[in-house]
Amino acid sequence: MPVAPVAPTDRLGVLIAAYEYELGSCFRCPRRQLQVTRLGEITSEEGETPLYACRQCVEDLLAMHERSVGREGPRPYILQLPRVPRE
């Protein structure tokens, strides 16, 4: 009988699980064709380039954020960007 996945209960795990993932390439590491989520974009006069990151890099970025604000600083929040179809 298959076992249902257990939802994370730690703060970092909850943040990571809240993002929507799709197959793609991570902007931060060389891995391709894995689950990524859109984190933002780089905008210039020439246009906009979306930035997608894999789960491991999202976890690393959130941990870096946690260390930079310290325990007494503002807490990270989740912002799910609207999906834009890839061409």
Buried (B, 14 or more C-beta within 10 A) or exposed (E): EEEEEEEEEEEBEEBBEEBEBEEBBBBBEEEEEBBBBBBEEEEEEEEEEBBBBBBBBBBBBBEEBBEEEEEEEEEBEEEEBEEEEEE
